Amino acid sequence: MQSATQSSVSKASLWTGRILSAMAVLLFVFTAMFSLLKPAVATQGFLHYGYPDSALLRIAVVEILCVIIYAIPRTSVLGAILLTGYLGGATATHVRVGEPPIVAIIVGVVVWLGLYLRDEKLRALVPLRRSSSQ
């Protein structure tokens, strides 16, 4: 049975949103697993950005928790908010070391675009076009 939330979302929008959201989830899972495995390149990257090696595990756990919350449909808006904060930290880190933060910004846009395309309640909250009655 289709829920009322998805009833007015076109199949194309719904599937595009699901695919974009899945891509974001897979990216976060990949980077978190990479951090948990602690290869030398991950440790060197953390040191390059000014973080101690001991922060690697804590940051990976926060990333995993945020992406789990985003992946659950009922809590996906909260997850998107948490991932936005996480990506804000990534953006600030890149800016601090003089690197362009474009990847973190693009990932944030994909997180919200995927959610926007698949969630009618979010579309109603943030309309991107005027209604025909205006």
RASUL-V994685 format. One record per residue. RES is the residue in one letter. PHI is phi as a letter, one per 30 degrees, with the letter a starting at -180 (999 if undefined). BURIAL is # if it has 16 or more other ideal C-beta (glycine too) atoms within 10 Angstrom, else .. D_FIRST is the distance of its C-alpha to the first C-alpha in Angstrom with 1 decimal. Layout:
BEGIN
res = (RES & RES)
phi = (PHI & PHI)
burial = (BURIAL & BURIAL)
d_first = (D_FIRST & D_FIRST)
END
This chain:
BEGIN
res = (M & Q & S & A & T & Q & S & S & V & S & K & A & S & L & W & T & G & R & I & L & S & A & M & A & V & L & L & F & V & F & T & A & M & F & S & L & L & K & P & A & V & A & T & Q & G & F & L & H & Y & G & Y & P & D & S & A & L & L & R & I & A & V & V & E & I & L & C & V & I & I & Y & A & I & P & R & T & S & V & L & G & A & I & L & L & T & G & Y & L & G & G & A & T & A & T & H & V & R & V & G & E & P & P & I & V & A & I & I & V & G & V & V & V & W & L & G & L & Y & L & R & D & E & K & L & R & A & L & V & P & L & R & R & S & S & S & Q)
phi = (999 & d & d & d & d & c & d & c & c & d & d & d & d & e & d & d & d & d & d & d & d & d & d & d & d & d & d & d & d & d & d & d & d & d & d & d & d & h & d & e & d & d & d & d & d & d & d & e & d & i & c & d & e & d & d & e & d & d & d & d & d & d & d & d & d & d & d & d & d & d & d & d & e & d & c & d & d & d & d & d & d & d & d & d & d & e & d & d & d & d & d & d & d & d & d & d & c & i & c & d & c & e & d & d & d & d & d & d & d & d & e & d & d & e & d & d & d & c & b & d & d & d & d & d & d & b & d & c & b & d & d & d & d & c)
burial = (. & . & . & . & . & . & . & . & # & . & . & . & # & . & . & . & # & . & . & # & # & . & . & # & # & . & . & # & . & . & # & # & . & . & # & . & . & . & . & . & . & # & . & . & . & # & . & . & . & . & . & . & . & . & . & # & . & . & # & # & . & . & # & # & . & # & # & . & # & # & # & . & . & . & . & # & # & . & # & # & . & # & # & . & . & # & # & . & . & # & # & . & # & # & . & . & . & . & . & . & # & . & . & # & . & . & # & # & . & . & # & # & . & # & # & # & # & # & # & # & . & # & # & . & . & . & . & . & . & . & . & . & . & .)
d_first = (0.0 & 3.8 & 6.4 & 9.5 & 11.7 & 10.5 & 10.3 & 14.1 & 14.7 & 15.8 & 14.8 & 18.4 & 18.6 & 15.5 & 17.0 & 20.4 & 19.6 & 18.0 & 21.2 & 23.5 & 22.1 & 22.3 & 25.8 & 26.8 & 25.5 & 27.4 & 30.5 & 30.5 & 30.0 & 32.7 & 35.2 & 34.6 & 35.1 & 38.2 & 39.5 & 38.9 & 40.8 & 43.7 & 45.4 & 48.6 & 47.2 & 44.6 & 47.4 & 49.6 & 46.9 & 46.5 & 50.3 & 50.5 & 48.2 & 50.2 & 48.0 & 49.4 & 48.2 & 47.1 & 44.4 & 42.6 & 40.7 & 39.8 & 38.5 & 36.4 & 34.8 & 34.1 & 32.5 & 30.3 & 29.2 & 28.4 & 26.4 & 24.3 & 23.6 & 22.6 & 20.4 & 18.2 & 15.6 & 16.4 & 20.1 & 20.3 & 22.4 & 24.9 & 25.0 & 25.9 & 28.5 & 30.0 & 30.0 & 31.8 & 34.4 & 34.8 & 35.3 & 37.7 & 39.8 & 39.7 & 40.8 & 43.6 & 44.7 & 45.0 & 46.9 & 49.2 & 50.3 & 50.7 & 47.8 & 45.3 & 42.0 & 40.1 & 37.7 & 36.5 & 36.0 & 34.1 & 31.8 & 31.2 & 30.3 & 27.9 & 26.2 & 25.7 & 25.0 & 22.2 & 20.7 & 21.5 & 19.9 & 16.5 & 16.5 & 16.6 & 18.2 & 21.0 & 21.5 & 22.1 & 24.4 & 26.3 & 26.6 & 28.6 & 29.7 & 31.0 & 29.2 & 30.7 & 32.3 & 34.8)
END
